């Protein structure tokens, strides 16, 4: 179970990685916390393709109210990079 310090560190790290708009930083965050929390979703994100992690980063930015100053940039990026259809 996470204590308050861990929760604060996780939240701070995620915000910093997303605010950087750098997929490499988001991957590093996912690697660190995926191992620390034994979280399969984060572990999978850490192993995702560059394209997939960048898309996920912009989706996460768009969906976070505390990153509202980046929402227009996220919408613009997502509009210019439509999701590929599953085949």
PDB file of N, CA, C and O in Angstrom:
ATOM      1  N   UNK A   1       0.833  -1.178   0.000  1.00  0.00           N
ATOM      2  CA  UNK A   1       0.000   0.000   0.000  1.00  0.00           C
ATOM      3  C   UNK A   1       0.880   1.244   0.000  1.00  0.00           C
ATOM      4  O   UNK A   1       1.908   1.297   0.675  1.00  0.00           O
ATOM      5  N   UNK A   2       0.464   2.225  -0.756  1.00  0.00           N
ATOM      6  CA  UNK A   2       1.223   3.469  -0.836  1.00  0.00           C
ATOM      7  C   UNK A   2       0.937   4.366   0.358  1.00  0.00           C
ATOM      8  O   UNK A   2      -0.202   4.477   0.811  1.00  0.00           O
ATOM      9  N   UNK A   3       1.982   4.999   0.855  1.00  0.00           N
ATOM     10  CA  UNK A   3       1.761   5.996   1.894  1.00  0.00           C
ATOM     11  C   UNK A   3       1.622   7.371   1.234  1.00  0.00           C
ATOM     12  O   UNK A   3       1.776   7.501   0.019  1.00  0.00           O
ATOM     13  N   UNK A   4       1.336   8.375   2.026  1.00  0.00           N
ATOM     14  CA  UNK A   4       1.106   9.722   1.487  1.00  0.00           C
ATOM     15  C   UNK A   4       2.301  10.250   0.704  1.00  0.00           C
ATOM     16  O   UNK A   4       2.130  10.922  -0.314  1.00  0.00           O
ATOM     17  N   UNK A   5       3.505   9.951   1.171  1.00  0.00           N
ATOM     18  CA  UNK A   5       4.711  10.418   0.472  1.00  0.00           C
ATOM     19  C   UNK A   5       4.830   9.767  -0.902  1.00  0.00           C
ATOM     20  O   UNK A   5       5.201  10.427  -1.873  1.00  0.00           O
ATOM     21  N   UNK A   6       4.517   8.475  -0.984  1.00  0.00           N
ATOM     22  CA  UNK A   6       4.559   7.772  -2.276  1.00  0.00           C
ATOM     23  C   UNK A   6       3.517   8.327  -3.241  1.00  0.00           C
ATOM     24  O   UNK A   6       3.794   8.525  -4.425  1.00  0.00           O
ATOM     25  N   UNK A   7       2.328   8.574  -2.728  1.00  0.00           N
ATOM     26  CA  UNK A   7       1.259   9.122  -3.567  1.00  0.00           C
ATOM     27  C   UNK A   7       1.657  10.495  -4.089  1.00  0.00           C
ATOM     28  O   UNK A   7       1.440  10.810  -5.260  1.00  0.00           O
ATOM     29  N   UNK A   8       2.237  11.307  -3.221  1.00  0.00           N
ATOM     30  CA  UNK A   8       2.680  12.651  -3.629  1.00  0.00           C
ATOM     31  C   UNK A   8       3.797  12.555  -4.663  1.00  0.00           C
ATOM     32  O   UNK A   8       3.808  13.313  -5.633  1.00  0.00           O
ATOM     33  N   UNK A   9       4.734  11.632  -4.466  1.00  0.00           N
ATOM     34  CA  UNK A   9       5.851  11.470  -5.408  1.00  0.00           C
ATOM     35  C   UNK A   9       5.344  10.973  -6.763  1.00  0.00           C
ATOM     36  O   UNK A   9       5.802  11.440  -7.806  1.00  0.00           O
ATOM     37  N   UNK A  10       4.410  10.037  -6.750  1.00  0.00           N
ATOM     38  CA  UNK A  10       3.827   9.530  -7.989  1.00  0.00           C
ATOM     39  C   UNK A  10       3.129  10.658  -8.746  1.00  0.00           C
ATOM     40  O   UNK A  10       3.353  10.846  -9.941  1.00  0.00           O
ATOM     41  N   UNK A  11       2.296  11.394  -8.052  1.00  0.00           N
ATOM     42  CA  UNK A  11       1.543  12.475  -8.681  1.00  0.00           C
ATOM     43  C   UNK A  11       2.481  13.551  -9.236  1.00  0.00           C
ATOM     44  O   UNK A  11       2.310  14.008 -10.366  1.00  0.00           O
ATOM     45  N   UNK A  12       3.461  13.945  -8.443  1.00  0.00           N
ATOM     46  CA  UNK A  12       4.424  14.955  -8.879  1.00  0.00           C
ATOM     47  C   UNK A  12       5.191  14.471 -10.110  1.00  0.00           C
ATOM     48  O   UNK A  12       5.374  15.222 -11.069  1.00  0.00           O
ATOM     49  N   UNK A  13       5.635  13.226 -10.080  1.00  0.00           N
ATOM     50  CA  UNK A  13       6.384  12.669 -11.207  1.00  0.00           C
ATOM     51  C   UNK A  13       5.554  12.595 -12.478  1.00  0.00           C
ATOM     52  O   UNK A  13       6.044  12.890 -13.568  1.00  0.00           O
ATOM     53  N   UNK A  14       4.306  12.202 -12.333  1.00  0.00           N
ATOM     54  CA  UNK A  14       3.426  12.122 -13.503  1.00  0.00           C
ATOM     55  C   UNK A  14       3.184  13.505 -14.094  1.00  0.00           C
ATOM     56  O   UNK A  14       3.279  13.688 -15.307  1.00  0.00           O
ATOM     57  N   UNK A  15       2.875  14.470 -13.249  1.00  0.00           N
ATOM     58  CA  UNK A  15       2.631  15.840 -13.731  1.00  0.00           C
ATOM     59  C   UNK A  15       3.879  16.385 -14.424  1.00  0.00           C
ATOM     60  O   UNK A  15       3.782  16.982 -15.496  1.00  0.00           O
ATOM     61  N   UNK A  16       5.034  16.187 -13.826  1.00  0.00           N
ATOM     62  CA  UNK A  16       6.274  16.679 -14.435  1.00  0.00           C
ATOM     63  C   UNK A  16       6.530  16.021 -15.788  1.00  0.00           C
ATOM     64  O   UNK A  16       6.921  16.694 -16.742  1.00  0.00           O
ATOM     65  N   UNK A  17       6.312  14.719 -15.875  1.00  0.00           N
ATOM     66  CA  UNK A  17       6.532  14.013 -17.140  1.00  0.00           C
ATOM     67  C   UNK A  17       5.564  14.503 -18.204  1.00  0.00           C
ATOM     68  O   UNK A  17       5.963  14.742 -19.344  1.00  0.00           O
ATOM     69  N   UNK A  18       4.296  14.654 -17.843  1.00  0.00           N
ATOM     70  CA  UNK A  18       3.312  15.121 -18.820  1.00  0.00           C
ATOM     71  C   UNK A  18       3.559  16.576 -19.210  1.00  0.00           C
ATOM     72  O   UNK A  18       3.481  16.928 -20.387  1.00  0.00           O
ATOM     73  N   UNK A  19       3.854  17.412 -18.231  1.00  0.00           N
ATOM     74  CA  UNK A  19       4.070  18.828 -18.519  1.00  0.00           C
ATOM     75  C   UNK A  19       5.281  19.027 -19.427  1.00  0.00           C
ATOM     76  O   UNK A  19       5.338  20.007 -20.170  1.00  0.00           O
ATOM     77  N   UNK A  20       6.234  18.128 -19.379  1.00  0.00           N
ATOM     78  CA  UNK A  20       7.423  18.243 -20.239  1.00  0.00           C
ATOM     79  C   UNK A  20       7.068  18.015 -21.710  1.00  0.00           C
ATOM     80  O   UNK A  20       7.814  18.428 -22.597  1.00  0.00           O
ATOM     81  N   UNK A  21       5.946  17.369 -21.970  1.00  0.00           N
ATOM     82  CA  UNK A  21       5.505  16.943 -23.308  1.00  0.00           C
ATOM     83  C   UNK A  21       6.600  16.145 -24.045  1.00  0.00           C
ATOM     84  O   UNK A  21       6.737  16.216 -25.266  1.00  0.00           O
ATOM     85  N   UNK A  22       7.358  15.396 -23.261  1.00  0.00           N
ATOM     86  CA  UNK A  22       8.455  14.584 -23.798  1.00  0.00           C
ATOM     87  C   UNK A  22       8.132  13.106 -23.565  1.00  0.00           C
ATOM     88  O   UNK A  22       8.134  12.647 -22.423  1.00  0.00           O
ATOM     89  N   UNK A  23       7.854  12.360 -24.637  1.00  0.00           N
ATOM     90  CA  UNK A  23       7.533  10.937 -24.476  1.00  0.00           C
ATOM     91  C   UNK A  23       8.637  10.147 -23.769  1.00  0.00           C
ATOM     92  O   UNK A  23       8.345   9.157 -23.098  1.00  0.00           O
ATOM     93  N   UNK A  24       9.879  10.560 -23.904  1.00  0.00           N
ATOM     94  CA  UNK A  24      10.982   9.870 -23.238  1.00  0.00           C
ATOM     95  C   UNK A  24      10.829   9.986 -21.720  1.00  0.00           C
ATOM     96  O   UNK A  24      11.071   9.024 -20.991  1.00  0.00           O
ATOM     97  N   UNK A  25      10.432  11.155 -21.255  1.00  0.00           N
ATOM     98  CA  UNK A  25      10.217  11.344 -19.809  1.00  0.00           C
ATOM     99  C   UNK A  25       9.023  10.543 -19.320  1.00  0.00           C
ATOM    100  O   UNK A  25       9.058   9.993 -18.219  1.00  0.00           O
ATOM    101  N   UNK A  26       7.966  10.467 -20.122  1.00  0.00           N
ATOM    102  CA  UNK A  26       6.818   9.670 -19.719  1.00  0.00           C
ATOM    103  C   UNK A  26       7.202   8.192 -19.653  1.00  0.00           C
ATOM    104  O   UNK A  26       6.768   7.482 -18.745  1.00  0.00           O
ATOM    105  N   UNK A  27       8.002   7.725 -20.598  1.00  0.00           N
ATOM    106  CA  UNK A  27       8.467   6.330 -20.576  1.00  0.00           C
ATOM    107  C   UNK A  27       9.288   6.063 -19.310  1.00  0.00           C
ATOM    108  O   UNK A  27       9.109   5.036 -18.656  1.00  0.00           O
ATOM    109  N   UNK A  28      10.182   6.985 -18.970  1.00  0.00           N
ATOM    110  CA  UNK A  28      11.004   6.814 -17.767  1.00  0.00           C
ATOM    111  C   UNK A  28      10.128   6.767 -16.515  1.00  0.00           C
ATOM    112  O   UNK A  28      10.368   5.962 -15.614  1.00  0.00           O
ATOM    113  N   UNK A  29       9.116   7.627 -16.462  1.00  0.00           N
ATOM    114  CA  UNK A  29       8.171   7.614 -15.346  1.00  0.00           C
ATOM    115  C   UNK A  29       7.469   6.256 -15.271  1.00  0.00           C
ATOM    116  O   UNK A  29       7.368   5.664 -14.196  1.00  0.00           O
ATOM    117  N   UNK A  30       6.990   5.770 -16.407  1.00  0.00           N
ATOM    118  CA  UNK A  30       6.266   4.496 -16.445  1.00  0.00           C
ATOM    119  C   UNK A  30       7.177   3.334 -16.041  1.00  0.00           C
ATOM    120  O   UNK A  30       6.736   2.414 -15.352  1.00  0.00           O
ATOM    121  N   UNK A  31       8.434   3.372 -16.462  1.00  0.00           N
ATOM    122  CA  UNK A  31       9.377   2.317 -16.075  1.00  0.00           C
ATOM    123  C   UNK A  31       9.595   2.316 -14.568  1.00  0.00           C
ATOM    124  O   UNK A  31       9.514   1.268 -13.927  1.00  0.00           O
ATOM    125  N   UNK A  32       9.871   3.480 -14.005  1.00  0.00           N
ATOM    126  CA  UNK A  32      10.136   3.598 -12.579  1.00  0.00           C
ATOM    127  C   UNK A  32       8.939   3.153 -11.746  1.00  0.00           C
ATOM    128  O   UNK A  32       9.067   2.300 -10.868  1.00  0.00           O
ATOM    129  N   UNK A  33       7.786   3.733 -12.026  1.00  0.00           N
ATOM    130  CA  UNK A  33       6.611   3.449 -11.206  1.00  0.00           C
ATOM    131  C   UNK A  33       5.973   2.098 -11.546  1.00  0.00           C
ATOM    132  O   UNK A  33       5.327   1.488 -10.694  1.00  0.00           O
ATOM    133  N   UNK A  34       6.147   1.641 -12.756  1.00  0.00           N
ATOM    134  CA  UNK A  34       5.664   0.306 -13.086  1.00  0.00           C
ATOM    135  C   UNK A  34       6.363  -0.752 -12.248  1.00  0.00           C
ATOM    136  O   UNK A  34       5.731  -1.688 -11.757  1.00  0.00           O
ATOM    137  N   UNK A  35       7.684  -0.595 -12.089  1.00  0.00           N
ATOM    138  CA  UNK A  35       8.448  -1.524 -11.246  1.00  0.00           C
ATOM    139  C   UNK A  35       8.096  -1.324  -9.779  1.00  0.00           C
ATOM    140  O   UNK A  35       7.837  -2.286  -9.056  1.00  0.00           O
ATOM    141  N   UNK A  36       8.089  -0.070  -9.346  1.00  0.00           N
ATOM    142  CA  UNK A  36       7.856   0.232  -7.932  1.00  0.00           C
ATOM    143  C   UNK A  36       6.490  -0.270  -7.461  1.00  0.00           C
ATOM    144  O   UNK A  36       6.356  -0.761  -6.341  1.00  0.00           O
ATOM    145  N   UNK A  37       5.483  -0.143  -8.322  1.00  0.00           N
ATOM    146  CA  UNK A  37       4.121  -0.520  -7.942  1.00  0.00           C
ATOM    147  C   UNK A  37       3.712  -1.898  -8.451  1.00  0.00           C
ATOM    148  O   UNK A  37       2.613  -2.375  -8.166  1.00  0.00           O
ATOM    149  N   UNK A  38       4.607  -2.533  -9.206  1.00  0.00           N
ATOM    150  CA  UNK A  38       4.261  -3.784  -9.890  1.00  0.00           C
ATOM    151  C   UNK A  38       2.966  -3.599 -10.684  1.00  0.00           C
ATOM    152  O   UNK A  38       2.072  -4.445 -10.653  1.00  0.00           O
ATOM    153  N   UNK A  39       2.890  -2.480 -11.391  1.00  0.00           N
ATOM    154  CA  UNK A  39       1.690  -2.109 -12.140  1.00  0.00           C
ATOM    155  C   UNK A  39       1.864  -2.510 -13.596  1.00  0.00           C
ATOM    156  O   UNK A  39       2.719  -1.975 -14.302  1.00  0.00           O
ATOM    157  N   UNK A  40       1.045  -3.457 -14.037  1.00  0.00           N
ATOM    158  CA  UNK A  40       1.179  -3.981 -15.397  1.00  0.00           C
ATOM    159  C   UNK A  40       0.889  -2.920 -16.450  1.00  0.00           C
ATOM    160  O   UNK A  40       1.547  -2.891 -17.490  1.00  0.00           O
ATOM    161  N   UNK A  41      -0.080  -2.050 -16.201  1.00  0.00           N
ATOM    162  CA  UNK A  41      -0.399  -0.994 -17.161  1.00  0.00           C
ATOM    163  C   UNK A  41       0.780  -0.058 -17.392  1.00  0.00           C
ATOM    164  O   UNK A  41       1.091   0.287 -18.532  1.00  0.00           O
ATOM    165  N   UNK A  42       1.431   0.350 -16.316  1.00  0.00           N
ATOM    166  CA  UNK A  42       2.605   1.207 -16.450  1.00  0.00           C
ATOM    167  C   UNK A  42       3.762   0.454 -17.098  1.00  0.00           C
ATOM    168  O   UNK A  42       4.506   1.029 -17.893  1.00  0.00           O
ATOM    169  N   UNK A  43       3.920  -0.816 -16.771  1.00  0.00           N
ATOM    170  CA  UNK A  43       4.982  -1.616 -17.376  1.00  0.00           C
ATOM    171  C   UNK A  43       4.760  -1.750 -18.880  1.00  0.00           C
ATOM    172  O   UNK A  43       5.713  -1.691 -19.657  1.00  0.00           O
ATOM    173  N   UNK A  44       3.509  -1.931 -19.289  1.00  0.00           N
ATOM    174  CA  UNK A  44       3.204  -2.010 -20.718  1.00  0.00           C
ATOM    175  C   UNK A  44       3.449  -0.670 -21.400  1.00  0.00           C
ATOM    176  O   UNK A  44       3.964  -0.626 -22.517  1.00  0.00           O
ATOM    177  N   UNK A  45       3.081   0.423 -20.735  1.00  0.00           N
ATOM    178  CA  UNK A  45       3.329   1.746 -21.300  1.00  0.00           C
ATOM    179  C   UNK A  45       4.824   1.964 -21.499  1.00  0.00           C
ATOM    180  O   UNK A  45       5.240   2.517 -22.517  1.00  0.00           O
ATOM    181  N   UNK A  46       5.622   1.538 -20.550  1.00  0.00           N
ATOM    182  CA  UNK A  46       7.077   1.699 -20.653  1.00  0.00           C
ATOM    183  C   UNK A  46       7.650   0.955 -21.855  1.00  0.00           C
ATOM    184  O   UNK A  46       8.685   1.349 -22.394  1.00  0.00           O
ATOM    185  N   UNK A  47       6.985  -0.115 -22.275  1.00  0.00           N
ATOM    186  CA  UNK A  47       7.469  -0.927 -23.401  1.00  0.00           C
ATOM    187  C   UNK A  47       6.791  -0.578 -24.727  1.00  0.00           C
ATOM    188  O   UNK A  47       7.097  -1.176 -25.758  1.00  0.00           O
ATOM    189  N   UNK A  48       5.879   0.379 -24.700  1.00  0.00           N
ATOM    190  CA  UNK A  48       5.119   0.737 -25.901  1.00  0.00           C
ATOM    191  C   UNK A  48       6.021   1.398 -26.939  1.00  0.00           C
ATOM    192  O   UNK A  48       7.104   1.890 -26.623  1.00  0.00           O
ATOM    193  N   UNK A  49       5.557   1.398 -28.167  1.00  0.00           N
ATOM    194  CA  UNK A  49       6.301   2.071 -29.237  1.00  0.00           C
ATOM    195  C   UNK A  49       6.334   3.572 -28.971  1.00  0.00           C
ATOM    196  O   UNK A  49       5.506   4.105 -28.231  1.00  0.00           O
ATOM    197  N   UNK A  50       7.289   4.232 -29.577  1.00  0.00           N
ATOM    198  CA  UNK A  50       7.404   5.688 -29.434  1.00  0.00           C
ATOM    199  C   UNK A  50       6.105   6.378 -29.847  1.00  0.00           C
ATOM    200  O   UNK A  50       5.637   7.301 -29.180  1.00  0.00           O
ATOM    201  N   UNK A  51       5.542   5.921 -30.941  1.00  0.00           N
ATOM    202  CA  UNK A  51       4.298   6.494 -31.452  1.00  0.00           C
ATOM    203  C   UNK A  51       3.150   6.309 -30.459  1.00  0.00           C
ATOM    204  O   UNK A  51       2.372   7.232 -30.221  1.00  0.00           O
ATOM    205  N   UNK A  52       3.054   5.127 -29.893  1.00  0.00           N
ATOM    206  CA  UNK A  52       1.974   4.829 -28.946  1.00  0.00           C
ATOM    207  C   UNK A  52       2.122   5.622 -27.658  1.00  0.00           C
ATOM    208  O   UNK A  52       1.136   6.126 -27.121  1.00  0.00           O
ATOM    209  N   UNK A  53       3.335   5.735 -27.165  1.00  0.00           N
ATOM    210  CA  UNK A  53       3.536   6.465 -25.911  1.00  0.00           C
ATOM    211  C   UNK A  53       3.285   7.963 -26.112  1.00  0.00           C
ATOM    212  O   UNK A  53       2.753   8.630 -25.225  1.00  0.00           O
ATOM    213  N   UNK A  54       3.668   8.485 -27.275  1.00  0.00           N
ATOM    214  CA  UNK A  54       3.406   9.899 -27.529  1.00  0.00           C
ATOM    215  C   UNK A  54       1.908  10.171 -27.591  1.00  0.00           C
ATOM    216  O   UNK A  54       1.432  11.157 -27.028  1.00  0.00           O
ATOM    217  N   UNK A  55       1.168   9.310 -28.265  1.00  0.00           N
ATOM    218  CA  UNK A  55      -0.290   9.476 -28.333  1.00  0.00           C
ATOM    219  C   UNK A  55      -0.911   9.398 -26.942  1.00  0.00           C
ATOM    220  O   UNK A  55      -1.757  10.218 -26.588  1.00  0.00           O
ATOM    221  N   UNK A  56      -0.494   8.421 -26.163  1.00  0.00           N
ATOM    222  CA  UNK A  56      -1.029   8.273 -24.804  1.00  0.00           C
ATOM    223  C   UNK A  56      -0.722   9.499 -23.958  1.00  0.00           C
ATOM    224  O   UNK A  56      -1.555   9.941 -23.167  1.00  0.00           O
ATOM    225  N   UNK A  57       0.482  10.049 -24.128  1.00  0.00           N
ATOM    226  CA  UNK A  57       0.872  11.240 -23.383  1.00  0.00           C
ATOM    227  C   UNK A  57      -0.095  12.389 -23.662  1.00  0.00           C
ATOM    228  O   UNK A  57      -0.567  13.041 -22.731  1.00  0.00           O
ATOM    229  N   UNK A  58      -0.394  12.639 -24.942  1.00  0.00           N
ATOM    230  CA  UNK A  58      -1.286  13.742 -25.300  1.00  0.00           C
ATOM    231  C   UNK A  58      -2.713  13.477 -24.841  1.00  0.00           C
ATOM    232  O   UNK A  58      -3.422  14.411 -24.469  1.00  0.00           O
ATOM    233  N   UNK A  59      -3.143  12.226 -24.862  1.00  0.00           N
ATOM    234  CA  UNK A  59      -4.469  11.893 -24.340  1.00  0.00           C
ATOM    235  C   UNK A  59      -4.543  12.158 -22.840  1.00  0.00           C
ATOM    236  O   UNK A  59      -5.535  12.692 -22.344  1.00  0.00           O
ATOM    237  N   UNK A  60      -3.495  11.785 -22.128  1.00  0.00           N
ATOM    238  CA  UNK A  60      -3.456  12.007 -20.683  1.00  0.00           C
ATOM    239  C   UNK A  60      -3.446  13.502 -20.374  1.00  0.00           C
ATOM    240  O   UNK A  60      -4.135  13.949 -19.457  1.00  0.00           O
ATOM    241  N   UNK A  61      -2.673  14.272 -21.129  1.00  0.00           N
ATOM    242  CA  UNK A  61      -2.635  15.724 -20.930  1.00  0.00           C
ATOM    243  C   UNK A  61      -4.021  16.306 -21.146  1.00  0.00           C
ATOM    244  O   UNK A  61      -4.495  17.109 -20.342  1.00  0.00           O
ATOM    245  N   UNK A  62      -4.670  15.905 -22.227  1.00  0.00           N
ATOM    246  CA  UNK A  62      -5.998  16.428 -22.550  1.00  0.00           C
ATOM    247  C   UNK A  62      -7.015  16.124 -21.455  1.00  0.00           C
ATOM    248  O   UNK A  62      -7.922  16.918 -21.207  1.00  0.00           O
ATOM    249  N   UNK A  63      -6.864  14.986 -20.809  1.00  0.00           N
ATOM    250  CA  UNK A  63      -7.856  14.534 -19.836  1.00  0.00           C
ATOM    251  C   UNK A  63      -7.615  15.024 -18.409  1.00  0.00           C
ATOM    252  O   UNK A  63      -8.441  14.780 -17.529  1.00  0.00           O
ATOM    253  N   UNK A  64      -6.506  15.706 -18.168  1.00  0.00           N
ATOM    254  CA  UNK A  64      -6.210  16.146 -16.802  1.00  0.00           C
ATOM    255  C   UNK A  64      -6.583  17.615 -16.607  1.00  0.00           C
ATOM    256  O   UNK A  64      -6.027  18.486 -17.276  1.00  0.00           O
ATOM    257  N   UNK A  65      -7.510  17.897 -15.705  1.00  0.00           N
ATOM    258  CA  UNK A  65      -7.887  19.290 -15.435  1.00  0.00           C
ATOM    259  C   UNK A  65      -6.721  20.150 -14.953  1.00  0.00           C
ATOM    260  O   UNK A  65      -6.686  21.351 -15.220  1.00  0.00           O
ATOM    261  N   UNK A  66      -5.768  19.546 -14.248  1.00  0.00           N
ATOM    262  CA  UNK A  66      -4.633  20.318 -13.734  1.00  0.00           C
ATOM    263  C   UNK A  66      -3.608  20.657 -14.818  1.00  0.00           C
ATOM    264  O   UNK A  66      -2.614  21.327 -14.535  1.00  0.00           O
ATOM    265  N   UNK A  67      -3.834  20.207 -16.047  1.00  0.00           N
ATOM    266  CA  UNK A  67      -2.969  20.576 -17.175  1.00  0.00           C
ATOM    267  C   UNK A  67      -3.768  21.347 -18.228  1.00  0.00           C
ATOM    268  O   UNK A  67      -3.482  21.263 -19.422  1.00  0.00           O
ATOM    269  N   UNK A  68      -4.758  22.086 -17.776  1.00  0.00           N
ATOM    270  CA  UNK A  68      -5.648  22.798 -18.706  1.00  0.00           C
ATOM    271  C   UNK A  68      -4.906  23.774 -19.607  1.00  0.00           C
ATOM    272  O   UNK A  68      -5.361  24.062 -20.714  1.00  0.00           O
ATOM    273  N   UNK A  69      -3.770  24.287 -19.148  1.00  0.00           N
ATOM    274  CA  UNK A  69      -2.989  25.205 -19.989  1.00  0.00           C
ATOM    275  C   UNK A  69      -2.387  24.487 -21.203  1.00  0.00           C
ATOM    276  O   UNK A  69      -1.947  25.144 -22.146  1.00  0.00           O
ATOM    277  N   UNK A  70      -2.363  23.165 -21.192  1.00  0.00           N
ATOM    278  CA  UNK A  70      -1.822  22.390 -22.315  1.00  0.00           C
ATOM    279  C   UNK A  70      -2.915  21.729 -23.156  1.00  0.00           C
ATOM    280  O   UNK A  70      -2.617  21.027 -24.122  1.00  0.00           O
ATOM    281  N   UNK A  71      -4.170  21.952 -22.792  1.00  0.00           N
ATOM    282  CA  UNK A  71      -5.267  21.283 -23.509  1.00  0.00           C
ATOM    283  C   UNK A  71      -5.333  21.670 -24.984  1.00  0.00           C
ATOM    284  O   UNK A  71      -5.569  20.805 -25.828  1.00  0.00           O
ATOM    285  N   UNK A  72      -5.134  22.934 -25.314  1.00  0.00           N
ATOM    286  CA  UNK A  72      -5.176  23.340 -26.724  1.00  0.00           C
ATOM    287  C   UNK A  72      -4.055  22.669 -27.521  1.00  0.00           C
ATOM    288  O   UNK A  72      -4.267  22.228 -28.650  1.00  0.00           O
ATOM    289  N   UNK A  73      -2.881  22.597 -26.933  1.00  0.00           N
ATOM    290  CA  UNK A  73      -1.761  21.923 -27.611  1.00  0.00           C
ATOM    291  C   UNK A  73      -2.073  20.438 -27.790  1.00  0.00           C
ATOM    292  O   UNK A  73      -1.764  19.853 -28.827  1.00  0.00           O
ATOM    293  N   UNK A  74      -2.689  19.834 -26.770  1.00  0.00           N
ATOM    294  CA  UNK A  74      -3.046  18.425 -26.867  1.00  0.00           C
ATOM    295  C   UNK A  74      -4.089  18.198 -27.955  1.00  0.00           C
ATOM    296  O   UNK A  74      -3.969  17.269 -28.754  1.00  0.00           O
ATOM    297  N   UNK A  75      -5.097  19.038 -27.983  1.00  0.00           N
ATOM    298  CA  UNK A  75      -6.138  18.911 -29.014  1.00  0.00           C
ATOM    299  C   UNK A  75      -5.541  19.083 -30.411  1.00  0.00           C
ATOM    300  O   UNK A  75      -5.897  18.358 -31.341  1.00  0.00           O
ATOM    301  N   UNK A  76      -4.638  20.040 -30.548  1.00  0.00           N
ATOM    302  CA  UNK A  76      -4.001  20.265 -31.848  1.00  0.00           C
ATOM    303  C   UNK A  76      -3.166  19.052 -32.260  1.00  0.00           C
ATOM    304  O   UNK A  76      -3.218  18.623 -33.412  1.00  0.00           O
ATOM    305  N   UNK A  77      -2.397  18.502 -31.319  1.00  0.00           N
ATOM    306  CA  UNK A  77      -1.582  17.339 -31.648  1.00  0.00           C
ATOM    307  C   UNK A  77      -2.479  16.171 -32.029  1.00  0.00           C
ATOM    308  O   UNK A  77      -2.229  15.502 -33.032  1.00  0.00           O
ATOM    309  N   UNK A  78      -3.511  15.921 -31.249  1.00  0.00           N
ATOM    310  CA  UNK A  78      -4.404  14.796 -31.521  1.00  0.00           C
ATOM    311  C   UNK A  78      -5.140  14.961 -32.843  1.00  0.00           C
ATOM    312  O   UNK A  78      -5.360  13.982 -33.556  1.00  0.00           O
ATOM    313  N   UNK A  79      -5.523  16.192 -33.178  1.00  0.00           N
ATOM    314  CA  UNK A  79      -6.199  16.432 -34.457  1.00  0.00           C
ATOM    315  C   UNK A  79      -5.261  16.151 -35.633  1.00  0.00           C
ATOM    316  O   UNK A  79      -5.700  15.708 -36.694  1.00  0.00           O
ATOM    317  N   UNK A  80      -3.982  16.409 -35.438  1.00  0.00           N
ATOM    318  CA  UNK A  80      -3.003  16.168 -36.494  1.00  0.00           C
ATOM    319  C   UNK A  80      -2.484  14.750 -36.556  1.00  0.00           C
ATOM    320  O   UNK A  80      -1.751  14.395 -37.479  1.00  0.00           O
ATOM    321  N   UNK A  81      -2.854  13.936 -35.585  1.00  0.00           N
ATOM    322  CA  UNK A  81      -2.382  12.550 -35.503  1.00  0.00           C
ATOM    323  C   UNK A  81      -3.557  11.638 -35.147  1.00  0.00           C
ATOM    324  O   UNK A  81      -3.624  11.110 -34.036  1.00  0.00           O
ATOM    325  N   UNK A  82      -4.471  11.457 -36.082  1.00  0.00           N
ATOM    326  CA  UNK A  82      -5.641  10.612 -35.779  1.00  0.00           C
ATOM    327  C   UNK A  82      -5.216   9.187 -35.437  1.00  0.00           C
ATOM    328  O   UNK A  82      -4.201   8.686 -35.922  1.00  0.00           O
ATOM    329  N   UNK A  83      -6.014   8.555 -34.595  1.00  0.00           N
ATOM    330  CA  UNK A  83      -5.728   7.163 -34.192  1.00  0.00           C
ATOM    331  C   UNK A  83      -5.833   6.261 -35.410  1.00  0.00           C
ATOM    332  O   UNK A  83      -6.691   6.442 -36.274  1.00  0.00           O
ATOM    333  N   UNK A  84      -4.943   5.294 -35.452  1.00  0.00           N
ATOM    334  CA  UNK A  84      -5.009   4.315 -36.530  1.00  0.00           C
ATOM    335  C   UNK A  84      -6.118   3.335 -36.214  1.00  0.00           C
ATOM    336  O   UNK A  84      -6.310   2.950 -35.061  1.00  0.00           O
ATOM    337  N   UNK A  85      -6.838   2.937 -37.229  1.00  0.00           N
ATOM    338  CA  UNK A  85      -7.911   1.966 -37.038  1.00  0.00           C
ATOM    339  C   UNK A  85      -7.329   0.587 -36.808  1.00  0.00           C
ATOM    340  O   UNK A  85      -6.318   0.215 -37.404  1.00  0.00           O
ATOM    341  N   UNK A  86      -7.975  -0.160 -35.944  1.00  0.00           N
ATOM    342  CA  UNK A  86      -7.574  -1.564 -35.738  1.00  0.00           C
ATOM    343  C   UNK A  86      -8.006  -2.384 -36.924  1.00  0.00           C
ATOM    344  O   UNK A  86      -9.083  -2.167 -37.479  1.00  0.00           O
ATOM    345  N   UNK A  87      -7.199  -3.299 -37.304  1.00  0.00           N
ATOM    346  CA  UNK A  87      -7.510  -4.162 -38.444  1.00  0.00           C
ATOM    347  C   UNK A  87      -7.723  -5.568 -37.988  1.00  0.00           C
ATOM    348  O   UNK A  87      -7.996  -6.447 -38.805  1.00  0.00           O
TER     349      UNK A  87
END
